[in-house]
Amino acid sequence: MSREPIVVRTETPLKEAIQILAEKRISGLPVVDDVGQLVGIISETDLMWQETGVTPPAYIMFLDSVIYLKNPATYDRDLHKALGQTVGEVMSKNPVTISPNKTLKEAAQMMHDRNVHRLPVLDSEGQVVGILTRGDVIRAMAAS
């Protein structure tokens, strides 16, 4: 686990977060609110929309009605991410978290089951005290 990870706030400009990720060679950052409570994660995956853009959902016309072949709400969310200028507009909300008293095995199982690459570690007050990545799990396995 990395202790005292770098965090950003929802109002942090996206360019600043991208710069931090590139300079520190990390793939994600916890996002906190004004009182330090975790509200999201900004990751490389969230930022891909900035570069790739968004394709409108396919639809068919039937009797002067539009019938979408995919959920248009997904398109709206992805478009918002592609056009976002702040971390809060692009981040993934409701991240999977873990408490510091969990074992490495429990953390690895949670990462596998939920298909996440990182787990913010929160203390009893909901403050970010660390972050555990898949790389941390692999390094711990190699050390044992």
Protein Blocks (a to p, Z undefined) as FASTA:
>chain_A
ZZhiadddfklcfklmmmmmmmnopabdcdddfkopafbdcdfklmmmmmnopadddddd
eehiacdfbdfklmmmmmmmmmpcbfklmmcghiacddfkbcfklmmmmmmmnopabdcd
ddfkopafbdcdfklmmmmmmmZZ
